Amino acid sequence: MLLQRNKLGSVRPPKRCRSDMDNTSTSDIVIINGNSHPDLANMVAERMGLKNGGCSVFHKSNRETIVEISDSVRGKDIYIIQTGTKDANNNIMELLIMAYACKTSSARSIVGVIPYLPYSKQCKMRKRGCIVSKLLAKMMCTSGLTHIITMDLHQKEIQGFFDIPVDNLRASPFLLQYIQESIPDYRNSVIVARNPGVAKKANSYAERLRLGLAVIHGEQKEAESDEVDGRYSPPPTSSSRTRTTSVSVGVPEHPVKVKPPLTIVGDVNGRIAIMVDDLIDDVMSFVAAAEMLKENGACKIYVLATHGLLSSDAPRLLEESVIDEIVVTNTIPHEIQKLQCHKIKTIDISILIAEAIRRIHNKESMSYLFRNVTLED
């Protein structure tokens, strides 16, 4: 190596070329994955110009999970790509064991890349249950994870359950681009919320696309929290009073909720109806909403969602329904479901995850991904 001298005669090292800087910036990144979505992990590693780290996860005959990391992780930044699938409990245990294995092997940082966070719908108290998302967050923090990257949480408030930073990425730019480029005459569309709970998300899509909004009211089933249990029991009558309940003022009863008839607020006649949501799992509500839209004159019906879990016989129900197309991202593997239903289309979001990993590793701002998500390679 030739050394250069400046005007004062002191020796200075030569300037490093860009390729050397790139190699240095990625030499201490290790990407590993469990069994939930190896294809997504390989796509992310390929986009970053890295090879997938040597980690094998398998189960013994008694169903215990074994993790073996063949490469050294000492002093390196580890990114564990593990999403939630229909086998959620095994996905979680694999993630926790991989994180703890890296922690005990002296990894510098351990980032959990969880495109779909399991148990995210159990983020509220129901009857005498518990908030499972809070429990899961505590387990992840205890296992050694120092950062979480996820996508479109069911409720943004879930981030508050974690004692570590959480980056909740958005898939909406990819879905908005699909609407603009792949739906013919999308200007004649209307964004539909299949229940009032999705109205906020649907309104965001409608504002960005300059389209109308429709809300289906009355379709949503009665919440589990409203079911009758001990806490909603009526106060005892005067004949059954005891010393502890003999008060002059009784506790007022909760009024019974009456489910309104199924109606659509908004005009869908002769329009393309686009239903949006964060998760498609049990599709019965989507099928019922689609039938309601068809009866009210919708010419085509699309369903767009970030996560396509599609459990049970969802592919068959979608194939037989009046829905024309279902669009989901590849946060969850659904190749088998696509073989059963030709209406399912997939959008690749590996570029967004790869860019998030690169920015976190280089200590760059993440706010750019929430303002100007680029869809170009």
TORKOL-4160 file (C-alpha; in steps of 0.2 Angstrom, whole numbers, padded with zeros to 4 digits, m for minus):
377
<pt num="1" X="0000" Y="0000" Z="0000"/>
<pt num="2" X="0007" Y="0017" Z="m0005"/>
<pt num="3" X="0007" Y="0031" Z="0008"/>
<pt num="4" X="0004" Y="0049" Z="0003"/>
<pt num="5" X="0011" Y="0064" Z="0011"/>
<pt num="6" X="0002" Y="0081" Z="0013"/>
<pt num="7" X="0010" Y="0098" Z="0012"/>
<pt num="8" X="0016" Y="0097" Z="0030"/>
<pt num="9" X="0025" Y="0081" Z="0027"/>
<pt num="10" X="0015" Y="0070" Z="0038"/>
<pt num="11" X="0009" Y="0053" Z="0032"/>
<pt num="12" X="m0009" Y="0050" Z="0028"/>
<pt num="13" X="m0018" Y="0034" Z="0023"/>
<pt num="14" X="m0025" Y="0033" Z="0005"/>
<pt num="15" X="m0043" Y="0036" Z="0002"/>
<pt num="16" X="m0054" Y="0021" Z="0003"/>
<pt num="17" X="m0064" Y="0017" Z="m0012"/>
<pt num="18" X="m0083" Y="0015" Z="m0011"/>
<pt num="19" X="m0083" Y="m0004" Z="m0013"/>
<pt num="20" X="m0071" Y="m0005" Z="0003"/>
<pt num="21" X="m0083" Y="0006" Z="0013"/>
<pt num="22" X="m0098" Y="m0005" Z="0007"/>
<pt num="23" X="m0089" Y="m0021" Z="0012"/>
<pt num="24" X="m0084" Y="m0014" Z="0029"/>
<pt num="25" X="m0102" Y="m0008" Z="0033"/>
<pt num="26" X="m0110" Y="m0025" Z="0030"/>
<pt num="27" X="m0096" Y="m0036" Z="0036"/>
<pt num="28" X="m0103" Y="m0037" Z="0054"/>
<pt num="29" X="m0121" Y="m0040" Z="0048"/>
<pt num="30" X="m0128" Y="m0058" Z="0050"/>
<pt num="31" X="m0145" Y="m0063" Z="0044"/>
<pt num="32" X="m0153" Y="m0079" Z="0051"/>
<pt num="33" X="m0170" Y="m0086" Z="0050"/>
<pt num="34" X="m0181" Y="m0099" Z="0057"/>
<pt num="35" X="m0193" Y="m0111" Z="0048"/>
<pt num="36" X="m0208" Y="m0098" Z="0046"/>
<pt num="37" X="m0203" Y="m0090" Z="0030"/>
<pt num="38" X="m0186" Y="m0094" Z="0023"/>
<pt num="39" X="m0190" Y="m0088" Z="0006"/>
<pt num="40" X="m0192" Y="m0070" Z="0012"/>
<pt num="41" X="m0176" Y="m0071" Z="0022"/>
<pt num="42" X="m0167" Y="m0076" Z="0006"/>
<pt num="43" X="m0174" Y="m0062" Z="m0004"/>
<pt num="44" X="m0170" Y="m0049" Z="0010"/>
<pt num="45" X="m0152" Y="m0056" Z="0011"/>
<pt num="46" X="m0150" Y="m0056" Z="m0008"/>
<pt num="47" X="m0156" Y="m0038" Z="m0010"/>
<pt num="48" X="m0143" Y="m0033" Z="0003"/>
<pt num="49" X="m0129" Y="m0043" Z="m0006"/>
<pt num="50" X="m0127" Y="m0054" Z="0009"/>
<pt num="51" X="m0128" Y="m0073" Z="0011"/>
<pt num="52" X="m0140" Y="m0080" Z="0024"/>
<pt num="53" X="m0131" Y="m0085" Z="0040"/>
<pt num="54" X="m0128" Y="m0103" Z="0045"/>
<pt num="55" X="m0142" Y="m0107" Z="0057"/>
<pt num="56" X="m0152" Y="m0123" Z="0058"/>
<pt num="57" X="m0168" Y="m0124" Z="0067"/>
<pt num="58" X="m0176" Y="m0141" Z="0069"/>
<pt num="59" X="m0187" Y="m0151" Z="0081"/>
<pt num="60" X="m0183" Y="m0167" Z="0091"/>
<pt num="61" X="m0195" Y="m0182" Z="0092"/>
<pt num="62" X="m0203" Y="m0175" Z="0108"/>
<pt num="63" X="m0206" Y="m0158" Z="0098"/>
<pt num="64" X="m0193" Y="m0148" Z="0108"/>
<pt num="65" X="m0184" Y="m0135" Z="0097"/>
<pt num="66" X="m0166" Y="m0136" Z="0094"/>
<pt num="67" X="m0156" Y="m0121" Z="0087"/>
<pt num="68" X="m0138" Y="m0123" Z="0080"/>
<pt num="69" X="m0128" Y="m0107" Z="0074"/>
<pt num="70" X="m0113" Y="m0113" Z="0064"/>
<pt num="71" X="m0105" Y="m0095" Z="0061"/>
<pt num="72" X="m0098" Y="m0084" Z="0074"/>
<pt num="73" X="m0109" Y="m0070" Z="0080"/>
<pt num="74" X="m0098" Y="m0062" Z="0093"/>
<pt num="75" X="m0098" Y="m0043" Z="0092"/>
<pt num="76" X="m0109" Y="m0044" Z="0077"/>
<pt num="77" X="m0127" Y="m0036" Z="0073"/>
<pt num="78" X="m0139" Y="m0051" Z="0071"/>
<pt num="79" X="m0155" Y="m0049" Z="0061"/>
<pt num="80" X="m0167" Y="m0063" Z="0064"/>
<pt num="81" X="m0181" Y="m0064" Z="0051"/>
<pt num="82" X="m0196" Y="m0074" Z="0058"/>
<pt num="83" X="m0214" Y="m0070" Z="0054"/>
<pt num="84" X="m0230" Y="m0077" Z="0061"/>
<pt num="85" X="m0239" Y="m0091" Z="0052"/>
<pt num="86" X="m0253" Y="m0103" Z="0056"/>
<pt num="87" X="m0240" Y="m0112" Z="0067"/>
<pt num="88" X="m0238" Y="m0097" Z="0078"/>
<pt num="89" X="m0232" Y="m0106" Z="0094"/>
<pt num="90" X="m0218" Y="m0114" Z="0086"/>
<pt num="91" X="m0213" Y="m0098" Z="0077"/>
<pt num="92" X="m0212" Y="m0089" Z="0093"/>
<pt num="93" X="m0202" Y="m0102" Z="0102"/>
<pt num="94" X="m0190" Y="m0103" Z="0087"/>
<pt num="95" X="m0188" Y="m0084" Z="0088"/>
<pt num="96" X="m0185" Y="m0084" Z="0107"/>
<pt num="97" X="m0172" Y="m0098" Z="0107"/>
<pt num="98" X="m0163" Y="m0090" Z="0092"/>
<pt num="99" X="m0162" Y="m0073" Z="0101"/>
<pt num="100" X="m0156" Y="m0081" Z="0117"/>
<pt num="101" X="m0143" Y="m0091" Z="0108"/>
<pt num="102" X="m0136" Y="m0076" Z="0100"/>
<pt num="103" X="m0137" Y="m0067" Z="0117"/>
<pt num="104" X="m0126" Y="m0080" Z="0125"/>
<pt num="105" X="m0114" Y="m0080" Z="0111"/>
<pt num="106" X="m0110" Y="m0062" Z="0114"/>
<pt num="107" X="m0119" Y="m0054" Z="0099"/>
<pt num="108" X="m0118" Y="m0035" Z="0099"/>
<pt num="109" X="m0136" Y="m0032" Z="0095"/>
<pt num="110" X="m0150" Y="m0044" Z="0091"/>
<pt num="111" X="m0164" Y="m0037" Z="0080"/>
<pt num="112" X="m0180" Y="m0047" Z="0077"/>
<pt num="113" X="m0188" Y="m0044" Z="0060"/>
<pt num="114" X="m0206" Y="m0050" Z="0062"/>
<pt num="115" X="m0216" Y="m0045" Z="0047"/>
<pt num="116" X="m0232" Y="m0052" Z="0055"/>
<pt num="117" X="m0232" Y="m0051" Z="0074"/>
<pt num="118" X="m0242" Y="m0066" Z="0081"/>
<pt num="119" X="m0255" Y="m0063" Z="0094"/>
<pt num="120" X="m0257" Y="m0045" Z="0089"/>
<pt num="121" X="m0276" Y="m0046" Z="0089"/>
<pt num="122" X="m0276" Y="m0051" Z="0107"/>
<pt num="123" X="m0271" Y="m0034" Z="0113"/>
<pt num="124" X="m0286" Y="m0030" Z="0123"/>
<pt num="125" X="m0293" Y="m0037" Z="0139"/>
<pt num="126" X="m0308" Y="m0049" Z="0136"/>
<pt num="127" X="m0318" Y="m0056" Z="0150"/>
<pt num="128" X="m0306" Y="m0065" Z="0162"/>
<pt num="129" X="m0292" Y="m0067" Z="0150"/>
<pt num="130" X="m0276" Y="m0057" Z="0148"/>
<pt num="131" X="m0268" Y="m0046" Z="0135"/>
<pt num="132" X="m0257" Y="m0059" Z="0126"/>
<pt num="133" X="m0247" Y="m0046" Z="0116"/>
<pt num="134" X="m0240" Y="m0039" Z="0132"/>
<pt num="135" X="m0234" Y="m0056" Z="0138"/>
<pt num="136" X="m0226" Y="m0059" Z="0121"/>
<pt num="137" X="m0218" Y="m0043" Z="0121"/>
<pt num="138" X="m0210" Y="m0046" Z="0138"/>
<pt num="139" X="m0204" Y="m0063" Z="0133"/>
<pt num="140" X="m0196" Y="m0056" Z="0117"/>
<pt num="141" X="m0187" Y="m0043" Z="0128"/>
<pt num="142" X="m0181" Y="m0055" Z="0140"/>
<pt num="143" X="m0174" Y="m0067" Z="0127"/>
<pt num="144" X="m0161" Y="m0054" Z="0122"/>
<pt num="145" X="m0169" Y="m0045" Z="0107"/>
<pt num="146" X="m0163" Y="m0026" Z="0107"/>
<pt num="147" X="m0174" Y="m0020" Z="0093"/>
<pt num="148" X="m0190" Y="m0025" Z="0083"/>
<pt num="149" X="m0195" Y="m0022" Z="0065"/>
<pt num="150" X="m0213" Y="m0027" Z="0061"/>
<pt num="151" X="m0226" Y="m0021" Z="0048"/>
<pt num="152" X="m0244" Y="m0015" Z="0050"/>
<pt num="153" X="m0248" Y="m0020" Z="0068"/>
<pt num="154" X="m0266" Y="m0023" Z="0072"/>
<pt num="155" X="m0265" Y="m0009" Z="0084"/>
<pt num="156" X="m0251" Y="0004" Z="0084"/>
<pt num="157" X="m0252" Y="0004" Z="0103"/>
<pt num="158" X="m0244" Y="m0013" Z="0104"/>
<pt num="159" X="m0227" Y="m0004" Z="0102"/>
<pt num="160" X="m0230" Y="0002" Z="0120"/>
<pt num="161" X="m0229" Y="m0016" Z="0127"/>
<pt num="162" X="m0211" Y="m0017" Z="0122"/>
<pt num="163" X="m0196" Y="m0010" Z="0132"/>
<pt num="164" X="m0186" Y="m0009" Z="0117"/>
<pt num="165" X="m0187" Y="0001" Z="0101"/>
<pt num="166" X="m0201" Y="m0005" Z="0088"/>
<pt num="167" X="m0202" Y="0001" Z="0070"/>
<pt num="168" X="m0219" Y="m0002" Z="0063"/>
<pt num="169" X="m0216" Y="m0002" Z="0044"/>
<pt num="170" X="m0231" Y="0002" Z="0032"/>
<pt num="171" X="m0236" Y="m0008" Z="0017"/>
<pt num="172" X="m0249" Y="0004" Z="0011"/>
<pt num="173" X="m0237" Y="0012" Z="m0002"/>
<pt num="174" X="m0236" Y="m0005" Z="m0011"/>
<pt num="175" X="m0255" Y="m0008" Z="m0010"/>
<pt num="176" X="m0258" Y="0010" Z="m0016"/>
<pt num="177" X="m0246" Y="0007" Z="m0031"/>
<pt num="178" X="m0255" Y="m0009" Z="m0035"/>
<pt num="179" X="m0272" Y="0000" Z="m0035"/>
<pt num="180" X="m0265" Y="0014" Z="m0047"/>
<pt num="181" X="m0256" Y="0002" Z="m0059"/>
<pt num="182" X="m0266" Y="m0014" Z="m0059"/>
<pt num="183" X="m0284" Y="m0010" Z="m0057"/>
<pt num="184" X="m0291" Y="m0003" Z="m0073"/>
<pt num="185" X="m0301" Y="0013" Z="m0071"/>
<pt num="186" X="m0297" Y="0014" Z="m0053"/>
<pt num="187" X="m0304" Y="0032" Z="m0053"/>
<pt num="188" X="m0321" Y="0024" Z="m0053"/>
<pt num="189" X="m0318" Y="0015" Z="m0037"/>
<pt num="190" X="m0324" Y="0017" Z="m0019"/>
<pt num="191" X="m0314" Y="0012" Z="m0004"/>
<pt num="192" X="m0324" Y="0001" Z="0007"/>
<pt num="193" X="m0323" Y="m0003" Z="0026"/>
<pt num="194" X="m0331" Y="m0019" Z="0030"/>
<pt num="195" X="m0335" Y="m0013" Z="0047"/>
<pt num="196" X="m0333" Y="0003" Z="0057"/>
<pt num="197" X="m0317" Y="m0003" Z="0065"/>
<pt num="198" X="m0308" Y="m0002" Z="0048"/>
<pt num="199" X="m0315" Y="0015" Z="0044"/>
<pt num="200" X="m0300" Y="0024" Z="0049"/>
<pt num="201" X="m0288" Y="0014" Z="0038"/>
<pt num="202" X="m0300" Y="0015" Z="0023"/>
<pt num="203" X="m0302" Y="0034" Z="0025"/>
<pt num="204" X="m0283" Y="0035" Z="0024"/>
<pt num="205" X="m0283" Y="0025" Z="0007"/>
<pt num="206" X="m0297" Y="0036" Z="0001"/>
<pt num="207" X="m0289" Y="0052" Z="0005"/>
<pt num="208" X="m0272" Y="0047" Z="m0004"/>
<pt num="209" X="m0281" Y="0041" Z="m0019"/>
<pt num="210" X="m0294" Y="0055" Z="m0020"/>
<pt num="211" X="m0308" Y="0042" Z="m0020"/>
<pt num="212" X="m0325" Y="0040" Z="m0011"/>
<pt num="213" X="m0328" Y="0030" Z="0005"/>
<pt num="214" X="m0341" Y="0018" Z="0010"/>
<pt num="215" X="m0343" Y="0009" Z="0027"/>
<pt num="216" X="m0353" Y="m0007" Z="0030"/>
<pt num="217" X="m0362" Y="m0005" Z="0046"/>
<pt num="218" X="m0370" Y="m0019" Z="0056"/>
<pt num="219" X="m0359" Y="m0033" Z="0049"/>
<pt num="220" X="m0348" Y="m0035" Z="0063"/>
<pt num="221" X="m0352" Y="m0048" Z="0076"/>
<pt num="222" X="m0355" Y="m0044" Z="0094"/>
<pt num="223" X="m0338" Y="m0043" Z="0103"/>
<pt num="224" X="m0333" Y="m0056" Z="0115"/>
<pt num="225" X="m0331" Y="m0043" Z="0128"/>
<pt num="226" X="m0349" Y="m0040" Z="0128"/>
<pt num="227" X="m0354" Y="m0058" Z="0131"/>
<pt num="228" X="m0363" Y="m0061" Z="0148"/>
<pt num="229" X="m0351" Y="m0067" Z="0161"/>
<pt num="230" X="m0350" Y="m0064" Z="0180"/>
<pt num="231" X="m0345" Y="m0046" Z="0179"/>
<pt num="232" X="m0361" Y="m0042" Z="0170"/>
<pt num="233" X="m0372" Y="m0051" Z="0182"/>
<pt num="234" X="m0387" Y="m0040" Z="0188"/>
<pt num="235" X="m0387" Y="m0034" Z="0206"/>
<pt num="236" X="m0396" Y="m0045" Z="0219"/>
<pt num="237" X="m0414" Y="m0042" Z="0222"/>
<pt num="238" X="m0421" Y="m0036" Z="0239"/>
<pt num="239" X="m0425" Y="m0054" Z="0244"/>
<pt num="240" X="m0407" Y="m0060" Z="0243"/>
<pt num="241" X="m0399" Y="m0045" Z="0251"/>
<pt num="242" X="m0385" Y="m0048" Z="0264"/>
<pt num="243" X="m0376" Y="m0037" Z="0276"/>
<pt num="244" X="m0363" Y="m0033" Z="0262"/>
<pt num="245" X="m0376" Y="m0029" Z="0249"/>
<pt num="246" X="m0389" Y="m0020" Z="0259"/>
<pt num="247" X="m0387" Y="m0003" Z="0251"/>
<pt num="248" X="m0401" Y="0009" Z="0246"/>
<pt num="249" X="m0394" Y="0013" Z="0229"/>
<pt num="250" X="m0392" Y="m0002" Z="0216"/>
<pt num="251" X="m0379" Y="m0004" Z="0202"/>
<pt num="252" X="m0387" Y="0001" Z="0186"/>
<pt num="253" X="m0388" Y="m0013" Z="0173"/>
<pt num="254" X="m0379" Y="m0012" Z="0156"/>
<pt num="255" X="m0391" Y="m0009" Z="0142"/>
<pt num="256" X="m0392" Y="m0023" Z="0130"/>
<pt num="257" X="m0383" Y="m0020" Z="0113"/>
<pt num="258" X="m0395" Y="m0022" Z="0098"/>
<pt num="259" X="m0386" Y="m0026" Z="0082"/>
<pt num="260" X="m0392" Y="m0015" Z="0068"/>
<pt num="261" X="m0398" Y="m0021" Z="0051"/>
<pt num="262" X="m0384" Y="m0023" Z="0038"/>
<pt num="263" X="m0382" Y="m0007" Z="0028"/>
<pt num="264" X="m0370" Y="0002" Z="0017"/>
<pt num="265" X="m0366" Y="0020" Z="0021"/>
<pt num="266" X="m0360" Y="0027" Z="0004"/>
<pt num="267" X="m0364" Y="0024" Z="m0014"/>
<pt num="268" X="m0356" Y="0008" Z="m0023"/>
<pt num="269" X="m0368" Y="0007" Z="m0037"/>
<pt num="270" X="m0359" Y="0004" Z="m0054"/>
<pt num="271" X="m0342" Y="0007" Z="m0045"/>
<pt num="272" X="m0327" Y="m0004" Z="m0041"/>
<pt num="273" X="m0327" Y="m0008" Z="m0023"/>
<pt num="274" X="m0310" Y="m0010" Z="m0014"/>
<pt num="275" X="m0310" Y="m0017" Z="0003"/>
<pt num="276" X="m0294" Y="m0014" Z="0014"/>
<pt num="277" X="m0288" Y="m0022" Z="0030"/>
<pt num="278" X="m0273" Y="m0027" Z="0039"/>
<pt num="279" X="m0276" Y="m0045" Z="0040"/>
<pt num="280" X="m0286" Y="m0058" Z="0030"/>
<pt num="281" X="m0288" Y="m0074" Z="0041"/>
<pt num="282" X="m0306" Y="m0080" Z="0043"/>
<pt num="283" X="m0314" Y="m0074" Z="0027"/>
<pt num="284" X="m0332" Y="m0076" Z="0031"/>
<pt num="285" X="m0334" Y="m0058" Z="0035"/>
<pt num="286" X="m0326" Y="m0053" Z="0019"/>
<pt num="287" X="m0337" Y="m0065" Z="0009"/>
<pt num="288" X="m0353" Y="m0058" Z="0017"/>
<pt num="289" X="m0347" Y="m0040" Z="0014"/>
<pt num="290" X="m0344" Y="m0044" Z="m0004"/>
<pt num="291" X="m0361" Y="m0051" Z="m0006"/>
<pt num="292" X="m0369" Y="m0036" Z="0001"/>
<pt num="293" X="m0358" Y="m0025" Z="m0011"/>
<pt num="294" X="m0364" Y="m0035" Z="m0026"/>
<pt num="295" X="m0382" Y="m0033" Z="m0021"/>
<pt num="296" X="m0380" Y="m0015" Z="m0020"/>
<pt num="297" X="m0373" Y="m0014" Z="m0038"/>
<pt num="298" X="m0354" Y="m0015" Z="m0036"/>
<pt num="299" X="m0347" Y="m0020" Z="m0053"/>
<pt num="300" X="m0330" Y="m0027" Z="m0046"/>
<pt num="301" X="m0324" Y="m0031" Z="m0029"/>
<pt num="302" X="m0306" Y="m0032" Z="m0023"/>
<pt num="303" X="m0299" Y="m0036" Z="m0006"/>
<pt num="304" X="m0282" Y="m0029" Z="m0001"/>
<pt num="305" X="m0273" Y="m0033" Z="0015"/>
<pt num="306" X="m0255" Y="m0033" Z="0022"/>
<pt num="307" X="m0255" Y="m0050" Z="0030"/>
<pt num="308" X="m0263" Y="m0065" Z="0021"/>
<pt num="309" X="m0265" Y="m0079" Z="0034"/>
<pt num="310" X="m0279" Y="m0087" Z="0026"/>
<pt num="311" X="m0282" Y="m0101" Z="0038"/>
<pt num="312" X="m0294" Y="m0116" Z="0037"/>
<pt num="313" X="m0304" Y="m0117" Z="0021"/>
<pt num="314" X="m0302" Y="m0098" Z="0017"/>
<pt num="315" X="m0295" Y="m0102" Z="m0001"/>
<pt num="316" X="m0310" Y="m0112" Z="m0005"/>
<pt num="317" X="m0322" Y="m0099" Z="0001"/>
<pt num="318" X="m0313" Y="m0085" Z="m0008"/>
<pt num="319" X="m0313" Y="m0095" Z="m0024"/>
<pt num="320" X="m0332" Y="m0098" Z="m0023"/>
<pt num="321" X="m0336" Y="m0080" Z="m0018"/>
<pt num="322" X="m0341" Y="m0065" Z="m0028"/>
<pt num="323" X="m0324" Y="m0057" Z="m0024"/>
<pt num="324" X="m0314" Y="m0054" Z="m0040"/>
<pt num="325" X="m0296" Y="m0052" Z="m0033"/>
<pt num="326" X="m0287" Y="m0054" Z="m0016"/>
<pt num="327" X="m0271" Y="m0044" Z="m0015"/>
<pt num="328" X="m0259" Y="m0048" Z="0000"/>
<pt num="329" X="m0240" Y="m0045" Z="0003"/>
<pt num="330" X="m0228" Y="m0059" Z="0006"/>
<pt num="331" X="m0226" Y="m0056" Z="0025"/>
<pt num="332" X="m0234" Y="m0073" Z="0027"/>
<pt num="333" X="m0230" Y="m0088" Z="0016"/>
<pt num="334" X="m0246" Y="m0093" Z="0006"/>
<pt num="335" X="m0240" Y="m0103" Z="m0009"/>
<pt num="336" X="m0252" Y="m0117" Z="m0005"/>
<pt num="337" X="m0267" Y="m0106" Z="m0003"/>
<pt num="338" X="m0263" Y="m0098" Z="m0020"/>
<pt num="339" X="m0264" Y="m0116" Z="m0028"/>
<pt num="340" X="m0281" Y="m0118" Z="m0021"/>
<pt num="341" X="m0287" Y="m0100" Z="m0026"/>
<pt num="342" X="m0281" Y="m0092" Z="m0042"/>
<pt num="343" X="m0289" Y="m0075" Z="m0036"/>
<pt num="344" X="m0274" Y="m0072" Z="m0024"/>
<pt num="345" X="m0261" Y="m0060" Z="m0030"/>
<pt num="346" X="m0244" Y="m0057" Z="m0020"/>
<pt num="347" X="m0234" Y="m0041" Z="m0018"/>
<pt num="348" X="m0216" Y="m0042" Z="m0013"/>
<pt num="349" X="m0211" Y="m0031" Z="0001"/>
<pt num="350" X="m0193" Y="m0038" Z="0004"/>
<pt num="351" X="m0186" Y="m0022" Z="m0003"/>
<pt num="352" X="m0194" Y="m0012" Z="0012"/>
<pt num="353" X="m0187" Y="m0024" Z="0025"/>
<pt num="354" X="m0170" Y="m0024" Z="0017"/>
<pt num="355" X="m0169" Y="m0005" Z="0017"/>
<pt num="356" X="m0175" Y="m0004" Z="0035"/>
<pt num="357" X="m0161" Y="m0016" Z="0040"/>
<pt num="358" X="m0148" Y="m0006" Z="0031"/>
<pt num="359" X="m0154" Y="0010" Z="0039"/>
<pt num="360" X="m0154" Y="0003" Z="0057"/>
<pt num="361" X="m0137" Y="m0004" Z="0054"/>
<pt num="362" X="m0130" Y="0012" Z="0047"/>
<pt num="363" X="m0139" Y="0022" Z="0061"/>
<pt num="364" X="m0149" Y="0032" Z="0048"/>
<pt num="365" X="m0166" Y="0040" Z="0051"/>
<pt num="366" X="m0181" Y="0028" Z="0048"/>
<pt num="367" X="m0193" Y="0042" Z="0046"/>
<pt num="368" X="m0189" Y="0042" Z="0027"/>
<pt num="369" X="m0197" Y="0025" Z="0025"/>
<pt num="370" X="m0213" Y="0032" Z="0033"/>
<pt num="371" X="m0214" Y="0047" Z="0021"/>
<pt num="372" X="m0206" Y="0042" Z="0005"/>
<pt num="373" X="m0206" Y="0024" Z="0002"/>
<pt num="374" X="m0198" Y="0020" Z="m0014"/>
<pt num="375" X="m0204" Y="0005" Z="m0024"/>
<pt num="376" X="m0190" Y="0004" Z="m0036"/>
<pt num="377" X="m0175" Y="m0008" Z="m0035"/>
